[in-house]
């Protein structure tokens, strides 16, 4: 419809809106047809969808320690519910250079997966460089896989 954008107003939602909830359910149902993950029914989507202007999250720092109790690795897991069900992200994974290659990263990521499963997270993501072979190996071993979606990022850089 040409010209529709000029005739609308955009506002921020401030309370529950059944029309918005219905659109998000429709979006979820339409989009799941493009991916190989398990399908949900309309009722399942509606039961977990909470469209609210705010949401909360949690930080979980999983620490690997050596026999003397010194921290040798960290896995930072973020849990949040934007209204579509509990999601997770491995925000950071770091292992001290002197112990790399000894399975610390895999153990930390395995514990992160246990946390996600224990909390019934419906989705989890991780970001890393293509060239970070050790991190990729740890994530792939834990069950992460390349996504079927295009991931784009926006950075607050000066316009070019």
RODO-2510 file (C-alpha; in nm, 4 decimals, decimal comma):
residues 160
     n   res          X          Y          Z
     1     x     0,0000     0,0000     0,0000
     2     x     0,1854     0,3086    -0,1185
     3     x     0,1674     0,6102     0,1080
     4     x     0,0471     0,4261     0,4197
     5     x     0,3605     0,5130     0,6172
     6     x     0,2911     0,8846     0,5796
     7     x    -0,0581     0,8435     0,7241
     8     x     0,0263     0,6597     1,0459
     9     x     0,1570     0,7572     1,3859
    10     x     0,4051     0,5512     1,5870
    11     x     0,3764     0,5274     1,9622
    12     x     0,5301     0,3235     2,2390
    13     x     0,3012     0,0657     2,3958
    14     x     0,2221     0,1429     2,7594
    15     x    -0,0064    -0,1430     2,8640
    16     x    -0,1609    -0,4655     2,7426
    17     x    -0,2926    -0,4543     2,3869
    18     x    -0,4713    -0,7677     2,2585
    19     x    -0,4199    -0,6626     1,8955
    20     x    -0,0430    -0,6447     1,9470
    21     x    -0,0425    -0,9828     2,1192
    22     x    -0,2390    -1,1323     1,8292
    23     x     0,0092    -0,9934     1,5755
    24     x     0,3032    -1,1411     1,7664
    25     x     0,1331    -1,4811     1,7810
    26     x     0,0708    -1,4612     1,4042
    27     x     0,4353    -1,3647     1,3478
    28     x     0,5594    -1,6594     1,5523
    29     x     0,3343    -1,9038     1,3696
    30     x     0,4353    -1,7695     1,0277
    31     x     0,8081    -1,7638     1,1030
    32     x     0,8309    -2,1138     1,2482
    33     x     0,7462    -2,2521     0,9038
    34     x     1,0879    -2,1332     0,7817
    35     x     1,2948    -2,3299     1,0330
    36     x     1,3481    -2,6921     1,1227
    37     x     1,3003    -2,6510     1,4993
    38     x     0,9892    -2,7957     1,6700
    39     x     0,6585    -2,6314     1,5834
    40     x     0,4223    -2,4806     1,8387
    41     x     0,0462    -2,4578     1,8145
    42     x    -0,1372    -2,1240     1,8402
    43     x    -0,2408    -2,2206     2,1947
    44     x     0,1193    -2,2962     2,2971
    45     x     0,2412    -1,9624     2,1626
    46     x    -0,0455    -1,7735     2,3278
    47     x     0,0186    -1,9455     2,6626
    48     x     0,3815    -1,8287     2,6824
    49     x     0,3524    -1,4900     2,5158
    50     x     0,3444    -1,1941     2,7538
    51     x     0,3582    -0,8616     2,5782
    52     x     0,4718    -0,6069     2,8337
    53     x     0,6688    -0,2850     2,7976
    54     x     0,9394    -0,4053     3,0367
    55     x     1,1210    -0,7263     3,1195
    56     x     1,3831    -0,8430     3,3625
    57     x     1,6934    -1,0505     3,3354
    58     x     1,9508    -1,2375     3,5374
    59     x     2,3285    -1,2675     3,5252
    60     x     2,4931    -1,5977     3,6143
    61     x     2,8713    -1,6095     3,6320
    62     x     2,9989    -1,9665     3,6250
    63     x     3,3565    -1,9820     3,7523
    64     x     3,6041    -2,2666     3,6948
    65     x     3,8595    -2,2952     3,9757
    66     x     4,1760    -2,4991     4,0018
    67     x     4,2649    -2,7250     4,2965
    68     x     4,3973    -2,4246     4,4894
    69     x     4,0742    -2,2328     4,4378
    70     x     4,2091    -1,9847     4,1818
    71     x     3,9719    -1,8729     3,9065
    72     x     4,0922    -2,0131     3,5742
    73     x     3,7806    -1,9602     3,3620
    74     x     3,4497    -1,7795     3,3506
    75     x     3,1270    -1,8272     3,1579
    76     x     2,8781    -1,5427     3,1856
    77     x     2,5214    -1,6557     3,1177
    78     x     2,2405    -1,4047     3,0800
    79     x     1,8783    -1,5130     3,1206
    80     x     1,5912    -1,2875     3,0203
    81     x     1,2274    -1,3058     2,9228
    82     x     1,1276    -1,0428     2,6678
    83     x     0,7715    -1,1711     2,6822
    84     x     0,8125    -1,4695     2,4511
    85     x     0,9523    -1,7163     2,7045
    86     x     1,2825    -1,7460     2,8902
    87     x     1,5841    -1,6989     2,6649
    88     x     1,9524    -1,7192     2,7342
    89     x     2,2820    -1,6002     2,5991
    90     x     2,6365    -1,6959     2,6759
    91     x     2,7617    -1,3406     2,6906
    92     x     3,1272    -1,4175     2,7632
    93     x     3,3557    -1,7201     2,7849
    94     x     3,7161    -1,6869     2,8942
    95     x     3,9806    -1,9366     3,0017
    96     x     4,3262    -1,8341     3,1236
    97     x     4,5869    -1,8977     2,8515
    98     x     4,7987    -2,1320     3,0647
    99     x     4,5132    -2,3857     3,0991
   100     x     4,3579    -2,3600     2,7541
   101     x     4,3181    -2,6898     2,5717
   102     x     4,2440    -2,8793     2,8928
   103     x     3,8643    -2,8909     2,8591
   104     x     3,7833    -2,5969     3,0874
   105     x     3,5801    -2,4122     2,8226
   106     x     3,3811    -2,7241     2,7369
   107     x     3,3094    -2,7858     3,1039
   108     x     3,1933    -2,4272     3,1567
   109     x     2,9689    -2,4348     2,8495
   110     x     2,8306    -2,7716     2,9599
   111     x     2,7380    -2,6183     3,2961
   112     x     2,5798    -2,3232     3,1139
   113     x     2,3643    -2,5658     2,9132
   114     x     2,2627    -2,7412     3,2352
   115     x     2,1551    -2,4024     3,3750
   116     x     1,9547    -2,3247     3,0597
   117     x     1,7880    -2,6664     3,0632
   118     x     1,7171    -2,6436     3,4364
   119     x     1,5417    -2,3122     3,3851
   120     x     1,3479    -2,4408     3,0795
   121     x     1,4914    -2,1783     2,8474
   122     x     1,3254    -2,1911     2,5077
   123     x     1,6190    -2,0426     2,3189
   124     x     1,9860    -1,9602     2,3728
   125     x     2,2471    -1,7885     2,1619
   126     x     2,6168    -1,7193     2,1621
   127     x     2,8303    -1,4823     1,9586
   128     x     3,1915    -1,5375     1,8653
   129     x     3,4368    -1,4720     1,5852
   130     x     3,4560    -1,7196     1,2985
   131     x     3,8285    -1,7590     1,3680
   132     x     3,7883    -1,8413     1,7381
   133     x     3,8265    -2,2167     1,6889
   134     x     3,8486    -2,3074     2,0586
   135     x     3,5273    -2,1253     2,1478
   136     x     3,3491    -2,2620     1,8416
   137     x     3,4538    -2,6160     1,9371
   138     x     3,3220    -2,5701     2,2925
   139     x     2,9901    -2,4285     2,1699
   140     x     2,9421    -2,6933     1,8996
   141     x     3,0234    -2,9724     2,1471
   142     x     2,7518    -2,8378     2,3775
   143     x     2,4889    -2,8459     2,1027
   144     x     2,4979    -2,4934     1,9622
   145     x     2,4733    -2,4829     1,5832
   146     x     2,4895    -2,2165     1,3150
   147     x     2,1547    -2,0464     1,2840
   148     x     1,9190    -2,0503     0,9910
   149     x     1,8623    -1,6785     1,0414
   150     x     2,0592    -1,3811     0,9188
   151     x     2,2132    -1,2006     1,2152
   152     x     2,2709    -0,8321     1,1605
   153     x     2,4189    -0,5884     1,4086
   154     x     2,3862    -0,2154     1,4571
   155     x     2,6609    -0,0090     1,6169
   156     x     2,6281     0,3585     1,7142
   157     x     2,8947     0,4737     1,4685
   158     x     2,8979     0,8088     1,2887
   159     x     2,7085     0,7976     0,9602
   160     x     2,9285     0,7237     0,6629
***
